[in-house]
Amino acid sequence: MDETLAILDDIVIHNNGAVLTTIVHVEGSSYRKEGTMMLFTKDKQQIGMLSVGCLEEYAAIQAERLWNGNRFS
């Protein structure tokens, strides 16, 4: 819950450039569960954690694509 509040605070602070990622479905074992959130800001800050590292890199790339006007891949 504290992580969620920190993310919401940062959304307000970075109101001109942040992408919120959320885990919506998990199959099998997982480090984090549905509802887990991570915020990526335009100035390269990352708030929260989705996994032990494998999802963050992909999510950061997708956030960068959004800021550059591209669609998800």
mmCIF file of the N, C-alpha and C atoms, coordinates in Angstrom:
data_MODEL
# 
_entry.id   MODEL 
# 
loop_
_atom_site.group_PDB 
_atom_site.id 
_atom_site.type_symbol 
_atom_site.label_atom_id 
_atom_site.label_alt_id 
_atom_site.label_comp_id 
_atom_site.label_asym_id 
_atom_site.label_entity_id 
_atom_site.label_seq_id 
_atom_site.pdbx_PDB_ins_code 
_atom_site.Cartn_x 
_atom_site.Cartn_y 
_atom_site.Cartn_z 
_atom_site.occupancy 
_atom_site.B_iso_or_equiv 
_atom_site.pdbx_formal_charge 
_atom_site.auth_seq_id 
_atom_site.auth_comp_id 
_atom_site.auth_asym_id 
_atom_site.auth_atom_id 
_atom_site.pdbx_PDB_model_num 
ATOM 1   N N  . MET A 1 1  ? 0.815  -1.193  0.000   1.00 0.00 ? 1  MET A N  1 
ATOM 2   C CA . MET A 1 1  ? 0.000  0.000   0.000   1.00 0.00 ? 1  MET A CA 1 
ATOM 3   C C  . MET A 1 1  ? 0.858  1.255   0.000   1.00 0.00 ? 1  MET A C  1 
ATOM 4   N N  . ASP A 1 2  ? 1.971  1.244   0.744   1.00 0.00 ? 2  ASP A N  1 
ATOM 5   C CA . ASP A 1 2  ? 2.850  2.409   0.773   1.00 0.00 ? 2  ASP A CA 1 
ATOM 6   C C  . ASP A 1 2  ? 3.416  2.699   -0.612  1.00 0.00 ? 2  ASP A C  1 
ATOM 7   N N  . GLU A 1 3  ? 3.731  1.621   -1.360  1.00 0.00 ? 3  GLU A N  1 
ATOM 8   C CA . GLU A 1 3  ? 4.258  1.790   -2.717  1.00 0.00 ? 3  GLU A CA 1 
ATOM 9   C C  . GLU A 1 3  ? 3.212  2.454   -3.615  1.00 0.00 ? 3  GLU A C  1 
ATOM 10  N N  . THR A 1 4  ? 1.954  2.064   -3.479  1.00 0.00 ? 4  THR A N  1 
ATOM 11  C CA . THR A 1 4  ? 0.880  2.657   -4.272  1.00 0.00 ? 4  THR A CA 1 
ATOM 12  C C  . THR A 1 4  ? 0.738  4.139   -3.959  1.00 0.00 ? 4  THR A C  1 
ATOM 13  N N  . LEU A 1 5  ? 0.801  4.507   -2.700  1.00 0.00 ? 5  LEU A N  1 
ATOM 14  C CA . LEU A 1 5  ? 0.708  5.921   -2.322  1.00 0.00 ? 5  LEU A CA 1 
ATOM 15  C C  . LEU A 1 5  ? 1.888  6.720   -2.867  1.00 0.00 ? 5  LEU A C  1 
ATOM 16  N N  . ALA A 1 6  ? 3.077  6.142   -2.838  1.00 0.00 ? 6  ALA A N  1 
ATOM 17  C CA . ALA A 1 6  ? 4.248  6.818   -3.390  1.00 0.00 ? 6  ALA A CA 1 
ATOM 18  C C  . ALA A 1 6  ? 4.087  7.044   -4.884  1.00 0.00 ? 6  ALA A C  1 
ATOM 19  N N  . ILE A 1 7  ? 3.549  6.055   -5.582  1.00 0.00 ? 7  ILE A N  1 
ATOM 20  C CA . ILE A 1 7  ? 3.328  6.182   -7.022  1.00 0.00 ? 7  ILE A CA 1 
ATOM 21  C C  . ILE A 1 7  ? 2.291  7.265   -7.306  1.00 0.00 ? 7  ILE A C  1 
ATOM 22  N N  . LEU A 1 8  ? 1.212  7.285   -6.554  1.00 0.00 ? 8  LEU A N  1 
ATOM 23  C CA . LEU A 1 8  ? 0.180  8.308   -6.758  1.00 0.00 ? 8  LEU A CA 1 
ATOM 24  C C  . LEU A 1 8  ? 0.726  9.710   -6.483  1.00 0.00 ? 8  LEU A C  1 
ATOM 25  N N  . ASP A 1 9  ? 1.548  9.858   -5.453  1.00 0.00 ? 9  ASP A N  1 
ATOM 26  C CA . ASP A 1 9  ? 2.185  11.149  -5.184  1.00 0.00 ? 9  ASP A CA 1 
ATOM 27  C C  . ASP A 1 9  ? 3.046  11.581  -6.360  1.00 0.00 ? 9  ASP A C  1 
ATOM 28  N N  . ASP A 1 10 ? 3.814  10.638  -6.930  1.00 0.00 ? 10 ASP A N  1 
ATOM 29  C CA . ASP A 1 10 ? 4.684  10.973  -8.047  1.00 0.00 ? 10 ASP A CA 1 
ATOM 30  C C  . ASP A 1 10 ? 3.900  11.282  -9.315  1.00 0.00 ? 10 ASP A C  1 
ATOM 31  N N  . ILE A 1 11 ? 2.738  10.694  -9.487  1.00 0.00 ? 11 ILE A N  1 
ATOM 32  C CA . ILE A 1 11 ? 1.904  11.033  -10.646 1.00 0.00 ? 11 ILE A CA 1 
ATOM 33  C C  . ILE A 1 11 ? 1.523  12.510  -10.581 1.00 0.00 ? 11 ILE A C  1 
ATOM 34  N N  . VAL A 1 12 ? 1.170  12.976  -9.409  1.00 0.00 ? 12 VAL A N  1 
ATOM 35  C CA . VAL A 1 12 ? 0.814  14.393  -9.239  1.00 0.00 ? 12 VAL A CA 1 
ATOM 36  C C  . VAL A 1 12 ? 2.022  15.279  -9.518  1.00 0.00 ? 12 VAL A C  1 
ATOM 37  N N  . ILE A 1 13 ? 3.175  14.883  -9.015  1.00 0.00 ? 13 ILE A N  1 
ATOM 38  C CA . ILE A 1 13 ? 4.397  15.681  -9.207  1.00 0.00 ? 13 ILE A CA 1 
ATOM 39  C C  . ILE A 1 13 ? 4.802  15.717  -10.670 1.00 0.00 ? 13 ILE A C  1 
ATOM 40  N N  . HIS A 1 14 ? 4.704  14.601  -11.371 1.00 0.00 ? 14 HIS A N  1 
ATOM 41  C CA . HIS A 1 14 ? 5.136  14.497  -12.774 1.00 0.00 ? 14 HIS A CA 1 
ATOM 42  C C  . HIS A 1 14 ? 3.934  14.544  -13.711 1.00 0.00 ? 14 HIS A C  1 
ATOM 43  N N  . ASN A 1 15 ? 3.088  15.501  -13.516 1.00 0.00 ? 15 ASN A N  1 
ATOM 44  C CA . ASN A 1 15 ? 1.839  15.535  -14.277 1.00 0.00 ? 15 ASN A CA 1 
ATOM 45  C C  . ASN A 1 15 ? 2.034  15.811  -15.765 1.00 0.00 ? 15 ASN A C  1 
ATOM 46  N N  . ASN A 1 16 ? 3.255  16.047  -16.207 1.00 0.00 ? 16 ASN A N  1 
ATOM 47  C CA . ASN A 1 16 ? 3.474  16.289  -17.633 1.00 0.00 ? 16 ASN A CA 1 
ATOM 48  C C  . ASN A 1 16 ? 4.299  15.195  -18.303 1.00 0.00 ? 16 ASN A C  1 
ATOM 49  N N  . GLY A 1 17 ? 4.514  14.089  -17.641 1.00 0.00 ? 17 GLY A N  1 
ATOM 50  C CA . GLY A 1 17 ? 5.297  13.059  -18.294 1.00 0.00 ? 17 GLY A CA 1 
ATOM 51  C C  . GLY A 1 17 ? 5.537  11.827  -17.447 1.00 0.00 ? 17 GLY A C  1 
ATOM 52  N N  . ALA A 1 18 ? 4.527  11.001  -17.300 1.00 0.00 ? 18 ALA A N  1 
ATOM 53  C CA . ALA A 1 18 ? 4.695  9.754   -16.562 1.00 0.00 ? 18 ALA A CA 1 
ATOM 54  C C  . ALA A 1 18 ? 3.812  8.681   -17.184 1.00 0.00 ? 18 ALA A C  1 
ATOM 55  N N  . VAL A 1 19 ? 4.307  7.454   -17.159 1.00 0.00 ? 19 VAL A N  1 
ATOM 56  C CA . VAL A 1 19 ? 3.550  6.313   -17.648 1.00 0.00 ? 19 VAL A CA 1 
ATOM 57  C C  . VAL A 1 19 ? 3.389  5.342   -16.490 1.00 0.00 ? 19 VAL A C  1 
ATOM 58  N N  . LEU A 1 20 ? 2.147  4.972   -16.208 1.00 0.00 ? 20 LEU A N  1 
ATOM 59  C CA . LEU A 1 20 ? 1.848  4.022   -15.139 1.00 0.00 ? 20 LEU A CA 1 
ATOM 60  C C  . LEU A 1 20 ? 1.637  2.644   -15.739 1.00 0.00 ? 20 LEU A C  1 
ATOM 61  N N  . THR A 1 21 ? 2.387  1.668   -15.252 1.00 0.00 ? 21 THR A N  1 
ATOM 62  C CA . THR A 1 21 ? 2.210  0.288   -15.692 1.00 0.00 ? 21 THR A CA 1 
ATOM 63  C C  . THR A 1 21 ? 1.587  -0.505  -14.545 1.00 0.00 ? 21 THR A C  1 
ATOM 64  N N  . THR A 1 22 ? 0.723  -1.438  -14.891 1.00 0.00 ? 22 THR A N  1 
ATOM 65  C CA . THR A 1 22 ? 0.033  -2.240  -13.883 1.00 0.00 ? 22 THR A CA 1 
ATOM 66  C C  . THR A 1 22 ? -0.041 -3.693  -14.350 1.00 0.00 ? 22 THR A C  1 
ATOM 67  N N  . ILE A 1 23 ? 0.269  -4.612  -13.465 1.00 0.00 ? 23 ILE A N  1 
ATOM 68  C CA . ILE A 1 23 ? 0.098  -6.036  -13.761 1.00 0.00 ? 23 ILE A CA 1 
ATOM 69  C C  . ILE A 1 23 ? -1.389 -6.342  -13.649 1.00 0.00 ? 23 ILE A C  1 
ATOM 70  N N  . VAL A 1 24 ? -1.972 -6.848  -14.728 1.00 0.00 ? 24 VAL A N  1 
ATOM 71  C CA . VAL A 1 24 ? -3.412 -7.120  -14.724 1.00 0.00 ? 24 VAL A CA 1 
ATOM 72  C C  . VAL A 1 24 ? -3.740 -8.606  -14.708 1.00 0.00 ? 24 VAL A C  1 
ATOM 73  N N  . HIS A 1 25 ? -2.769 -9.468  -15.051 1.00 0.00 ? 25 HIS A N  1 
ATOM 74  C CA . HIS A 1 25 ? -3.043 -10.910 -15.053 1.00 0.00 ? 25 HIS A CA 1 
ATOM 75  C C  . HIS A 1 25 ? -1.733 -11.661 -14.847 1.00 0.00 ? 25 HIS A C  1 
ATOM 76  N N  . VAL A 1 26 ? -1.778 -12.676 -14.023 1.00 0.00 ? 26 VAL A N  1 
ATOM 77  C CA . VAL A 1 26 ? -0.610 -13.516 -13.758 1.00 0.00 ? 26 VAL A CA 1 
ATOM 78  C C  . VAL A 1 26 ? -1.024 -14.973 -13.891 1.00 0.00 ? 26 VAL A C  1 
ATOM 79  N N  . GLU A 1 27 ? -0.205 -15.756 -14.582 1.00 0.00 ? 27 GLU A N  1 
ATOM 80  C CA . GLU A 1 27 ? -0.407 -17.204 -14.652 1.00 0.00 ? 27 GLU A CA 1 
ATOM 81  C C  . GLU A 1 27 ? 0.811  -17.873 -14.040 1.00 0.00 ? 27 GLU A C  1 
ATOM 82  N N  . GLY A 1 28 ? 0.585  -18.865 -13.229 1.00 0.00 ? 28 GLY A N  1 
ATOM 83  C CA . GLY A 1 28 ? 1.697  -19.563 -12.587 1.00 0.00 ? 28 GLY A CA 1 
ATOM 84  C C  . GLY A 1 28 ? 2.276  -18.758 -11.443 1.00 0.00 ? 28 GLY A C  1 
ATOM 85  N N  . SER A 1 29 ? 3.493  -19.121 -11.051 1.00 0.00 ? 29 SER A N  1 
ATOM 86  C CA . SER A 1 29 ? 4.134  -18.421 -9.942  1.00 0.00 ? 29 SER A CA 1 
ATOM 87  C C  . SER A 1 29 ? 4.678  -17.083 -10.434 1.00 0.00 ? 29 SER A C  1 
ATOM 88  N N  . SER A 1 30 ? 4.683  -16.120 -9.537  1.00 0.00 ? 30 SER A N  1 
ATOM 89  C CA . SER A 1 30 ? 5.095  -14.770 -9.897  1.00 0.00 ? 30 SER A CA 1 
ATOM 90  C C  . SER A 1 30 ? 5.613  -14.068 -8.657  1.00 0.00 ? 30 SER A C  1 
ATOM 91  N N  . TYR A 1 31 ? 6.610  -13.199 -8.857  1.00 0.00 ? 31 TYR A N  1 
ATOM 92  C CA . TYR A 1 31 ? 7.152  -12.417 -7.750  1.00 0.00 ? 31 TYR A CA 1 
ATOM 93  C C  . TYR A 1 31 ? 6.118  -11.435 -7.220  1.00 0.00 ? 31 TYR A C  1 
ATOM 94  N N  . ARG A 1 32 ? 5.388  -10.782 -8.130  1.00 0.00 ? 32 ARG A N  1 
ATOM 95  C CA . ARG A 1 32 ? 4.353  -9.821  -7.751  1.00 0.00 ? 32 ARG A CA 1 
ATOM 96  C C  . ARG A 1 32 ? 3.020  -10.267 -8.337  1.00 0.00 ? 32 ARG A C  1 
ATOM 97  N N  . LYS A 1 33 ? 1.939  -9.755  -7.814  1.00 0.00 ? 33 LYS A N  1 
ATOM 98  C CA . LYS A 1 33 ? 0.595  -10.191 -8.203  1.00 0.00 ? 33 LYS A CA 1 
ATOM 99  C C  . LYS A 1 33 ? -0.157 -9.101  -8.963  1.00 0.00 ? 33 LYS A C  1 
ATOM 100 N N  . GLU A 1 34 ? -1.383 -9.433  -9.408  1.00 0.00 ? 34 GLU A N  1 
ATOM 101 C CA . GLU A 1 34 ? -2.239 -8.480  -10.099 1.00 0.00 ? 34 GLU A CA 1 
ATOM 102 C C  . GLU A 1 34 ? -2.413 -7.229  -9.238  1.00 0.00 ? 34 GLU A C  1 
ATOM 103 N N  . GLY A 1 35 ? -2.420 -6.079  -9.907  1.00 0.00 ? 35 GLY A N  1 
ATOM 104 C CA . GLY A 1 35 ? -2.580 -4.810  -9.211  1.00 0.00 ? 35 GLY A CA 1 
ATOM 105 C C  . GLY A 1 35 ? -1.275 -4.120  -8.886  1.00 0.00 ? 35 GLY A C  1 
ATOM 106 N N  . THR A 1 36 ? -0.155 -4.830  -9.023  1.00 0.00 ? 36 THR A N  1 
ATOM 107 C CA . THR A 1 36 ? 1.150  -4.218  -8.775  1.00 0.00 ? 36 THR A CA 1 
ATOM 108 C C  . THR A 1 36 ? 1.398  -3.128  -9.812  1.00 0.00 ? 36 THR A C  1 
ATOM 109 N N  . MET A 1 37 ? 1.889  -1.965  -9.359  1.00 0.00 ? 37 MET A N  1 
ATOM 110 C CA . MET A 1 37 ? 2.094  -0.839  -10.261 1.00 0.00 ? 37 MET A CA 1 
ATOM 111 C C  . MET A 1 37 ? 3.549  -0.350  -10.230 1.00 0.00 ? 37 MET A C  1 
ATOM 112 N N  . MET A 1 38 ? 3.946  0.261   -11.328 1.00 0.00 ? 38 MET A N  1 
ATOM 113 C CA . MET A 1 38 ? 5.252  0.910   -11.430 1.00 0.00 ? 38 MET A CA 1 
ATOM 114 C C  . MET A 1 38 ? 5.083  2.138   -12.290 1.00 0.00 ? 38 MET A C  1 
ATOM 115 N N  . LEU A 1 39 ? 5.722  3.227   -11.888 1.00 0.00 ? 39 LEU A N  1 
ATOM 116 C CA . LEU A 1 39 ? 5.630  4.493   -12.612 1.00 0.00 ? 39 LEU A CA 1 
ATOM 117 C C  . LEU A 1 39 ? 6.962  4.793   -13.275 1.00 0.00 ? 39 LEU A C  1 
ATOM 118 N N  . PHE A 1 40 ? 6.912  5.181   -14.547 1.00 0.00 ? 40 PHE A N  1 
ATOM 119 C CA . PHE A 1 40 ? 8.083  5.615   -15.297 1.00 0.00 ? 40 PHE A CA 1 
ATOM 120 C C  . PHE A 1 40 ? 7.891  7.092   -15.627 1.00 0.00 ? 40 PHE A C  1 
ATOM 121 N N  . THR A 1 41 ? 8.873  7.929   -15.301 1.00 0.00 ? 41 THR A N  1 
ATOM 122 C CA . THR A 1 41 ? 8.769  9.356   -15.597 1.00 0.00 ? 41 THR A CA 1 
ATOM 123 C C  . THR A 1 41 ? 9.665  9.704   -16.777 1.00 0.00 ? 41 THR A C  1 
ATOM 124 N N  . LYS A 1 42 ? 9.360  10.822  -17.412 1.00 0.00 ? 42 LYS A N  1 
ATOM 125 C CA . LYS A 1 42 ? 10.144 11.247  -18.571 1.00 0.00 ? 42 LYS A CA 1 
ATOM 126 C C  . LYS A 1 42 ? 11.598 11.509  -18.214 1.00 0.00 ? 42 LYS A C  1 
ATOM 127 N N  . ASP A 1 43 ? 11.855 11.859  -16.962 1.00 0.00 ? 43 ASP A N  1 
ATOM 128 C CA . ASP A 1 43 ? 13.240 12.114  -16.553 1.00 0.00 ? 43 ASP A CA 1 
ATOM 129 C C  . ASP A 1 43 ? 13.930 10.840  -16.045 1.00 0.00 ? 43 ASP A C  1 
ATOM 130 N N  . LYS A 1 44 ? 13.415 9.688   -16.477 1.00 0.00 ? 44 LYS A N  1 
ATOM 131 C CA . LYS A 1 44 ? 14.026 8.365   -16.270 1.00 0.00 ? 44 LYS A CA 1 
ATOM 132 C C  . LYS A 1 44 ? 13.927 7.840   -14.837 1.00 0.00 ? 44 LYS A C  1 
ATOM 133 N N  . GLN A 1 45 ? 13.062 8.394   -14.018 1.00 0.00 ? 45 GLN A N  1 
ATOM 134 C CA . GLN A 1 45 ? 12.848 7.825   -12.691 1.00 0.00 ? 45 GLN A CA 1 
ATOM 135 C C  . GLN A 1 45 ? 11.903 6.636   -12.804 1.00 0.00 ? 45 GLN A C  1 
ATOM 136 N N  . GLN A 1 46 ? 12.116 5.660   -11.944 1.00 0.00 ? 46 GLN A N  1 
ATOM 137 C CA . GLN A 1 46 ? 11.245 4.497   -11.869 1.00 0.00 ? 46 GLN A CA 1 
ATOM 138 C C  . GLN A 1 46 ? 10.814 4.340   -10.419 1.00 0.00 ? 46 GLN A C  1 
ATOM 139 N N  . ILE A 1 47 ? 9.515  4.374   -10.194 1.00 0.00 ? 47 ILE A N  1 
ATOM 140 C CA . ILE A 1 47 ? 8.965  4.269   -8.854  1.00 0.00 ? 47 ILE A CA 1 
ATOM 141 C C  . ILE A 1 47 ? 8.147  2.991   -8.785  1.00 0.00 ? 47 ILE A C  1 
ATOM 142 N N  . GLY A 1 48 ? 8.466  2.126   -7.825  1.00 0.00 ? 48 GLY A N  1 
ATOM 143 C CA . GLY A 1 48 ? 7.786  0.848   -7.707  1.00 0.00 ? 48 GLY A CA 1 
ATOM 144 C C  . GLY A 1 48 ? 8.587  -0.253  -8.374  1.00 0.00 ? 48 GLY A C  1 
ATOM 145 N N  . MET A 1 49 ? 8.018  -1.456  -8.369  1.00 0.00 ? 49 MET A N  1 
ATOM 146 C CA . MET A 1 49 ? 8.699  -2.606  -8.940  1.00 0.00 ? 49 MET A CA 1 
ATOM 147 C C  . MET A 1 49 ? 7.657  -3.614  -9.416  1.00 0.00 ? 49 MET A C  1 
ATOM 148 N N  . LEU A 1 50 ? 7.832  -4.115  -10.640 1.00 0.00 ? 50 LEU A N  1 
ATOM 149 C CA . LEU A 1 50 ? 6.907  -5.099  -11.201 1.00 0.00 ? 50 LEU A CA 1 
ATOM 150 C C  . LEU A 1 50 ? 7.378  -6.527  -10.970 1.00 0.00 ? 50 LEU A C  1 
ATOM 151 N N  . SER A 1 51 ? 8.672  -6.735  -11.030 1.00 0.00 ? 51 SER A N  1 
ATOM 152 C CA . SER A 1 51 ? 9.222  -8.087  -10.929 1.00 0.00 ? 51 SER A CA 1 
ATOM 153 C C  . SER A 1 51 ? 10.634 -7.972  -10.379 1.00 0.00 ? 51 SER A C  1 
ATOM 154 N N  . VAL A 1 52 ? 11.384 -9.030  -10.498 1.00 0.00 ? 52 VAL A N  1 
ATOM 155 C CA . VAL A 1 52 ? 12.784 -8.981  -10.068 1.00 0.00 ? 52 VAL A CA 1 
ATOM 156 C C  . VAL A 1 52 ? 13.688 -8.494  -11.199 1.00 0.00 ? 52 VAL A C  1 
ATOM 157 N N  . GLY A 1 53 ? 13.125 -7.847  -12.197 1.00 0.00 ? 53 GLY A N  1 
ATOM 158 C CA . GLY A 1 53 ? 13.935 -7.217  -13.230 1.00 0.00 ? 53 GLY A CA 1 
ATOM 159 C C  . GLY A 1 53 ? 13.541 -7.484  -14.662 1.00 0.00 ? 53 GLY A C  1 
ATOM 160 N N  . CYS A 1 54 ? 12.836 -8.570  -14.930 1.00 0.00 ? 54 CYS A N  1 
ATOM 161 C CA . CYS A 1 54 ? 12.582 -8.933  -16.327 1.00 0.00 ? 54 CYS A CA 1 
ATOM 162 C C  . CYS A 1 54 ? 11.500 -8.073  -16.978 1.00 0.00 ? 54 CYS A C  1 
ATOM 163 N N  . LEU A 1 55 ? 10.542 -7.580  -16.247 1.00 0.00 ? 55 LEU A N  1 
ATOM 164 C CA . LEU A 1 55 ? 9.472  -6.774  -16.846 1.00 0.00 ? 55 LEU A CA 1 
ATOM 165 C C  . LEU A 1 55 ? 9.815  -5.292  -16.917 1.00 0.00 ? 55 LEU A C  1 
ATOM 166 N N  . GLU A 1 56 ? 10.638 -4.819  -15.997 1.00 0.00 ? 56 GLU A N  1 
ATOM 167 C CA . GLU A 1 56 ? 10.939 -3.389  -15.943 1.00 0.00 ? 56 GLU A CA 1 
ATOM 168 C C  . GLU A 1 56 ? 11.590 -2.870  -17.220 1.00 0.00 ? 56 GLU A C  1 
ATOM 169 N N  . GLU A 1 57 ? 12.523 -3.612  -17.752 1.00 0.00 ? 57 GLU A N  1 
ATOM 170 C CA . GLU A 1 57 ? 13.200 -3.174  -18.974 1.00 0.00 ? 57 GLU A CA 1 
ATOM 171 C C  . GLU A 1 57 ? 12.215 -3.049  -20.136 1.00 0.00 ? 57 GLU A C  1 
ATOM 172 N N  . TYR A 1 58 ? 11.358 -4.041  -20.293 1.00 0.00 ? 58 TYR A N  1 
ATOM 173 C CA . TYR A 1 58 ? 10.356 -4.003  -21.355 1.00 0.00 ? 58 TYR A CA 1 
ATOM 174 C C  . TYR A 1 58 ? 9.397  -2.823  -21.148 1.00 0.00 ? 58 TYR A C  1 
ATOM 175 N N  . ALA A 1 59 ? 8.940  -2.630  -19.920 1.00 0.00 ? 59 ALA A N  1 
ATOM 176 C CA . ALA A 1 59 ? 8.016  -1.529  -19.632 1.00 0.00 ? 59 ALA A CA 1 
ATOM 177 C C  . ALA A 1 59 ? 8.678  -0.178  -19.869 1.00 0.00 ? 59 ALA A C  1 
ATOM 178 N N  . ALA A 1 60 ? 9.948  -0.035  -19.532 1.00 0.00 ? 60 ALA A N  1 
ATOM 179 C CA . ALA A 1 60 ? 10.666 1.228   -19.762 1.00 0.00 ? 60 ALA A CA 1 
ATOM 180 C C  . ALA A 1 60 ? 10.764 1.529   -21.253 1.00 0.00 ? 60 ALA A C  1 
ATOM 181 N N  . ILE A 1 61 ? 11.006 0.502   -22.062 1.00 0.00 ? 61 ILE A N  1 
ATOM 182 C CA . ILE A 1 61 ? 11.071 0.676   -23.520 1.00 0.00 ? 61 ILE A CA 1 
ATOM 183 C C  . ILE A 1 61 ? 9.710  1.121   -24.058 1.00 0.00 ? 61 ILE A C  1 
ATOM 184 N N  . GLN A 1 62 ? 8.637  0.510   -23.574 1.00 0.00 ? 62 GLN A N  1 
ATOM 185 C CA . GLN A 1 62 ? 7.297  0.877   -24.029 1.00 0.00 ? 62 GLN A CA 1 
ATOM 186 C C  . GLN A 1 62 ? 6.939  2.296   -23.598 1.00 0.00 ? 62 GLN A C  1 
ATOM 187 N N  . ALA A 1 63 ? 7.334  2.703   -22.400 1.00 0.00 ? 63 ALA A N  1 
ATOM 188 C CA . ALA A 1 63 ? 7.092  4.077   -21.941 1.00 0.00 ? 63 ALA A CA 1 
ATOM 189 C C  . ALA A 1 63 ? 7.807  5.060   -22.857 1.00 0.00 ? 63 ALA A C  1 
ATOM 190 N N  . GLU A 1 64 ? 9.044  4.769   -23.203 1.00 0.00 ? 64 GLU A N  1 
ATOM 191 C CA . GLU A 1 64 ? 9.818  5.633   -24.107 1.00 0.00 ? 64 GLU A CA 1 
ATOM 192 C C  . GLU A 1 64 ? 9.140  5.728   -25.474 1.00 0.00 ? 64 GLU A C  1 
ATOM 193 N N  . ARG A 1 65 ? 8.610  4.618   -25.964 1.00 0.00 ? 65 ARG A N  1 
ATOM 194 C CA . ARG A 1 65 ? 7.903  4.624   -27.251 1.00 0.00 ? 65 ARG A CA 1 
ATOM 195 C C  . ARG A 1 65 ? 6.675  5.542   -27.182 1.00 0.00 ? 65 ARG A C  1 
ATOM 196 N N  . LEU A 1 66 ? 5.955  5.485   -26.070 1.00 0.00 ? 66 LEU A N  1 
ATOM 197 C CA . LEU A 1 66 ? 4.783  6.356   -25.909 1.00 0.00 ? 66 LEU A CA 1 
ATOM 198 C C  . LEU A 1 66 ? 5.180  7.825   -25.938 1.00 0.00 ? 66 LEU A C  1 
ATOM 199 N N  . TRP A 1 67 ? 6.245  8.178   -25.235 1.00 0.00 ? 67 TRP A N  1 
ATOM 200 C CA . TRP A 1 67 ? 6.684  9.578   -25.205 1.00 0.00 ? 67 TRP A CA 1 
ATOM 201 C C  . TRP A 1 67 ? 7.150  10.045  -26.580 1.00 0.00 ? 67 TRP A C  1 
ATOM 202 N N  . ASN A 1 68 ? 7.627  9.112   -27.400 1.00 0.00 ? 68 ASN A N  1 
ATOM 203 C CA . ASN A 1 68 ? 8.071  9.461   -28.749 1.00 0.00 ? 68 ASN A CA 1 
ATOM 204 C C  . ASN A 1 68 ? 6.959  9.393   -29.778 1.00 0.00 ? 68 ASN A C  1 
ATOM 205 N N  . GLY A 1 69 ? 5.722  9.161   -29.312 1.00 0.00 ? 69 GLY A N  1 
ATOM 206 C CA . GLY A 1 69 ? 4.566  9.161   -30.211 1.00 0.00 ? 69 GLY A CA 1 
ATOM 207 C C  . GLY A 1 69 ? 4.345  7.849   -30.944 1.00 0.00 ? 69 GLY A C  1 
ATOM 208 N N  . ASN A 1 70 ? 4.991  6.776   -30.503 1.00 0.00 ? 70 ASN A N  1 
ATOM 209 C CA . ASN A 1 70 ? 4.818  5.474   -31.140 1.00 0.00 ? 70 ASN A CA 1 
ATOM 210 C C  . ASN A 1 70 ? 3.816  4.633   -30.357 1.00 0.00 ? 70 ASN A C  1 
ATOM 211 N N  . ARG A 1 71 ? 3.358  3.570   -30.997 1.00 0.00 ? 71 ARG A N  1 
ATOM 212 C CA . ARG A 1 71 ? 2.447  2.636   -30.346 1.00 0.00 ? 71 ARG A CA 1 
ATOM 213 C C  . ARG A 1 71 ? 3.247  1.544   -29.661 1.00 0.00 ? 71 ARG A C  1 
ATOM 214 N N  . PHE A 1 72 ? 2.539  0.761   -28.834 1.00 0.00 ? 72 PHE A N  1 
ATOM 215 C CA . PHE A 1 72 ? 3.163  -0.388  -28.192 1.00 0.00 ? 72 PHE A CA 1 
ATOM 216 C C  . PHE A 1 72 ? 3.584  -1.395  -29.254 1.00 0.00 ? 72 PHE A C  1 
ATOM 217 N N  . SER A 1 73 ? 4.613  -2.165  -28.928 1.00 0.00 ? 73 SER A N  1 
ATOM 218 C CA . SER A 1 73 ? 5.028  -3.236  -29.846 1.00 0.00 ? 73 SER A CA 1 
ATOM 219 C C  . SER A 1 73 ? 4.825  -4.580  -29.186 1.00 0.00 ? 73 SER A C  1 
# 
